[in-house]
Amino acid sequence: MKLRKSKATKILCVALALLAFTLTACSSAVPRGLKKEPEQGGGQESRREDERGQEEDGLAGGEDGKKQATEEVRNQGQDDAVRDGESYERGTVNGNVYESKWLGIRLSLSDDYVVATQEEFEQAREVGADLIMSEEAQEKYGEVAASVAIEPELMAVCVSDGGRMNISIAVQKLPLANMTADQFFMLSKQGMSGGLADGMEMNFGDTSEVEIAGTTYTKMPITTAVQGISANIDMYMRVKDGHAALITITYLPEQSAKVEELIGSIQKY
């Protein structure tokens, strides 16, 4: 399926590309030595060899030894999960209802919204990258994105207004576990400001705290202009278990009231 480059489609693509740009820009701004690099194949194989060795030792030592070896492997896995922030649990989408026990939110969208597929999400993000990022930035952040796991949980487009308003929810593991929301946005802004395509304008507003479903999020408003199209993008971010959780809403200036209504409709899980 090919996306038609209408005004509404461009707004959607810019929103998703900006979301991905924000996440990868933050990660790329952290020095490599401070980030936990993914294990190489040799490291994973070494761990498997250790586990096999423990199991063999357990068999040699009888049933008690086997239980001990199994318990050691299990405990090691639990320790790794805590260290790697693997308590993240993906939300679910059923029709127009999004739920996340991990984030503690539920969102029931009206029939005006259409939920996009993973394929459509990726396609729109690629199209948007061409609109907002320079070739050099695309190459640089493309390399970073390969090692940054972005989990798109929801992307929905409001079709009653011609598709000019959309909402997305995504989660990404932070490059540094103790990073705050303000630090995340600060690094993201630094990375994005130097990688914009010619003719692309982006202005960042001041961050503020907003309550969503009883939980505090940090909001960063952005105004953009690309190819004669202006749009507002509000990003709401919170840190949870070493992850960045972002709710992003893109809209036209005259749709501000609808944004407040949409944010207010997000309920506790």
VMD Tcl script that draws the C-alpha trace (Angstrom):
set ca {
  {0.00 0.00 0.00}
  {1.36 3.43 -0.94}
  {0.55 6.54 1.03}
  {-0.83 9.44 -0.98}
  {0.96 12.67 -0.11}
  {-2.14 14.72 0.70}
  {-2.02 17.44 3.35}
  {-3.49 15.13 5.99}
  {-1.08 12.33 5.11}
  {1.90 14.67 5.31}
  {0.81 15.81 8.77}
  {0.55 12.19 9.89}
  {3.92 11.25 8.40}
  {5.63 14.27 9.96}
  {4.15 13.37 13.35}
  {5.40 9.78 13.27}
  {8.80 10.70 11.88}
  {9.15 13.35 14.58}
  {8.24 10.77 17.22}
  {10.95 8.42 15.95}
  {13.36 11.35 15.52}
  {12.78 12.39 19.16}
  {13.53 8.89 20.45}
  {16.61 8.25 18.33}
  {17.99 11.77 18.78}
  {18.00 11.33 22.55}
  {19.76 7.97 22.32}
  {22.37 9.24 19.85}
  {23.25 12.18 22.11}
  {24.41 9.87 24.90}
  {28.12 8.90 24.62}
  {28.56 5.31 23.49}
  {30.61 4.40 26.53}
  {27.72 5.27 28.85}
  {25.06 3.30 27.01}
  {24.65 -0.41 27.52}
  {25.47 -1.88 24.13}
  {23.53 -4.93 22.90}
  {25.28 -8.22 23.58}
  {27.17 -9.65 20.65}
  {26.46 -13.13 19.46}
  {29.55 -14.44 21.24}
  {28.31 -13.12 24.57}
  {24.93 -14.77 24.15}
  {26.56 -18.03 23.12}
  {28.87 -17.84 26.12}
  {25.86 -17.46 28.41}
  {24.18 -20.45 26.80}
  {27.38 -22.47 27.30}
  {27.44 -21.45 30.98}
  {23.81 -22.49 31.39}
  {24.45 -25.82 29.73}
  {27.48 -26.34 31.96}
  {25.41 -25.60 35.05}
  {22.74 -28.05 33.95}
  {25.35 -30.74 33.32}
  {26.85 -30.14 36.75}
  {23.39 -30.44 38.21}
  {22.84 -33.79 36.51}
  {26.20 -35.03 37.73}
  {25.36 -34.07 41.29}
  {21.98 -35.77 41.33}
  {18.50 -34.32 41.71}
  {19.52 -31.75 44.34}
  {22.34 -30.52 42.15}
  {20.00 -30.23 39.18}
  {17.53 -28.14 41.18}
  {20.31 -25.89 42.41}
  {21.70 -25.36 38.91}
  {18.22 -24.63 37.51}
  {17.52 -22.15 40.31}
  {20.82 -20.36 39.67}
  {19.98 -19.98 35.98}
  {16.48 -18.70 36.82}
  {17.81 -16.20 39.36}
  {20.41 -14.98 36.86}
  {17.62 -14.38 34.34}
  {15.58 -12.48 36.91}
  {18.58 -10.32 37.83}
  {19.18 -9.57 34.14}
  {15.51 -8.66 33.67}
  {15.62 -6.17 36.53}
  {18.90 -4.71 35.32}
  {17.68 -4.40 31.73}
  {14.29 -2.94 32.67}
  {12.43 -5.83 31.08}
  {9.33 -5.37 33.23}
  {7.81 -3.55 30.25}
  {4.57 -5.13 29.07}
  {3.08 -4.13 25.74}
  {-0.44 -2.70 25.69}
  {-3.29 -4.11 23.63}
  {-5.63 -2.72 20.98}
  {-9.09 -4.20 20.57}
  {-11.07 -2.34 17.94}
  {-10.85 1.32 18.98}
  {-9.95 0.56 22.60}
  {-6.35 0.76 23.76}
  {-5.35 -0.59 27.16}
  {-2.02 -0.79 28.96}
  {-1.76 -2.37 32.38}
  {1.91 -1.40 32.47}
  {1.20 2.29 31.78}
  {-2.02 2.15 33.79}
  {-4.17 3.78 31.11}
  {-7.17 2.99 28.93}
  {-8.31 4.99 25.90}
  {-11.62 4.41 24.09}
  {-11.52 6.24 20.78}
  {-14.69 7.34 19.02}
  {-15.78 5.94 15.66}
  {-14.16 9.02 14.10}
  {-10.78 7.34 14.57}
  {-9.14 4.62 12.50}
  {-6.36 2.57 14.12}
  {-3.40 2.02 11.80}
  {-1.48 -1.22 11.39}
  {2.19 -1.76 12.21}
  {2.99 -1.76 8.48}
  {1.21 1.57 7.98}
  {3.04 3.00 10.99}
  {6.45 2.07 9.56}
  {5.56 3.31 6.08}
  {4.32 6.67 7.35}
  {7.43 7.08 9.47}
  {9.70 6.49 6.48}
  {7.80 8.99 4.34}
  {7.91 11.53 7.15}
  {11.66 11.14 7.56}
  {12.14 12.40 4.00}
  {10.04 15.44 4.81}
  {11.67 16.59 8.06}
  {15.22 15.20 8.18}
  {18.31 16.04 6.16}
  {20.00 13.20 4.28}
  {22.91 13.29 6.71}
  {20.55 13.07 9.68}
  {18.62 10.20 8.11}
  {21.84 8.26 7.65}
  {23.07 9.02 11.16}
  {19.83 8.31 12.96}
  {19.13 5.31 10.76}
  {22.22 3.69 12.26}
  {21.10 4.61 15.78}
  {17.53 3.41 15.16}
  {18.86 -0.06 14.34}
  {19.93 -0.41 17.98}
  {17.00 1.49 19.54}
  {13.93 -0.62 20.10}
  {10.89 1.61 19.60}
  {7.62 -0.10 20.50}
  {4.69 1.59 18.70}
  {1.67 0.75 20.85}
  {-1.00 2.79 19.09}
  {-1.42 5.01 16.05}
  {-4.89 6.35 15.31}
  {-6.11 8.96 12.83}
  {-9.27 11.06 13.16}
  {-10.96 10.80 9.75}
  {-13.93 13.08 10.48}
  {-11.73 16.16 10.07}
  {-9.91 14.89 7.01}
  {-7.22 13.07 8.96}
  {-5.53 16.22 10.23}
  {-5.50 15.07 13.86}
  {-3.85 11.91 15.13}
  {-2.59 10.27 18.30}
  {0.23 7.80 18.83}
  {1.65 6.02 21.86}
  {5.14 4.55 21.86}
  {7.62 3.16 24.36}
  {11.41 3.03 24.19}
  {14.06 1.90 26.63}
  {16.03 4.92 27.84}
  {19.73 5.11 26.93}
  {20.41 5.89 30.60}
  {18.10 4.33 33.18}
  {18.09 7.32 35.57}
  {17.34 9.93 32.92}
  {14.50 12.34 33.70}
  {11.83 13.53 31.29}
  {13.37 17.03 31.13}
  {16.79 15.55 30.34}
  {15.23 13.33 27.68}
  {13.62 16.29 25.92}
  {16.76 18.41 26.28}
  {18.91 15.83 24.50}
  {16.22 15.19 21.90}
  {15.95 18.89 21.05}
  {19.71 19.20 20.69}
  {19.83 16.23 18.34}
  {16.86 17.27 16.23}
  {17.77 20.94 15.84}
  {20.89 20.10 13.84}
  {19.32 17.54 11.53}
  {16.33 19.23 9.91}
  {15.71 19.16 6.17}
  {15.91 22.39 4.16}
  {12.71 24.38 4.54}
  {11.68 22.52 7.69}
  {10.89 24.73 10.69}
  {10.55 23.44 14.22}
  {10.01 25.48 17.38}
  {10.06 23.93 20.84}
  {7.94 25.36 23.62}
  {8.65 25.22 27.35}
  {7.95 21.94 29.12}
  {5.25 21.71 31.76}
  {3.69 19.03 33.95}
  {0.30 17.58 33.03}
  {-1.89 15.06 34.82}
  {-3.10 12.19 32.63}
  {-5.23 9.50 34.26}
  {-3.87 10.45 37.67}
  {-0.21 10.27 36.62}
  {2.18 13.17 35.96}
  {3.56 13.53 32.44}
  {5.97 16.13 31.10}
  {4.51 17.98 28.12}
  {6.61 19.51 25.35}
  {4.70 21.51 22.69}
  {6.21 21.75 19.21}
  {5.14 23.84 16.23}
  {6.27 22.75 12.79}
  {6.10 24.01 9.23}
  {7.10 21.91 6.23}
  {6.25 22.42 2.56}
  {3.72 25.12 3.45}
  {1.94 22.93 6.02}
  {1.83 24.07 9.65}
  {0.88 21.82 12.54}
  {1.12 21.56 16.30}
  {2.59 18.50 17.99}
  {2.19 17.93 21.73}
  {4.39 15.27 23.31}
  {3.53 13.91 26.75}
  {6.30 11.83 28.30}
  {6.83 9.92 31.51}
  {9.65 7.68 32.72}
  {8.71 4.21 33.94}
  {11.02 1.30 34.75}
  {13.87 2.72 32.71}
  {11.65 3.39 29.68}
  {10.33 6.51 27.98}
  {6.59 6.37 27.37}
  {5.35 9.01 24.91}
  {1.84 10.06 23.97}
  {1.98 12.26 20.88}
  {-0.93 14.26 19.46}
  {-0.69 16.14 16.17}
  {-3.30 18.73 15.22}
  {-4.02 22.05 13.57}
  {-4.11 25.20 15.75}
  {-7.91 25.44 15.51}
  {-8.24 21.93 16.98}
  {-6.81 22.76 20.42}
  {-10.13 22.15 22.17}
  {-10.30 18.64 20.67}
  {-6.84 17.88 22.03}
  {-7.91 18.78 25.56}
  {-10.95 16.57 25.14}
  {-8.84 13.67 23.86}
  {-6.32 13.90 26.71}
  {-9.18 14.11 29.19}
  {-10.68 10.90 27.80}
  {-7.63 8.84 28.81}
  {-8.67 6.92 31.90}
  {-6.99 4.82 34.55}
  {-6.59 1.16 33.63}
}
mol new
graphics top color blue
foreach p $ca { graphics top sphere $p radius 0.5 }
foreach p [lrange $ca 0 end-1] q [lrange $ca 1 end] { graphics top cylinder $p $q radius 0.2 }
display resetview
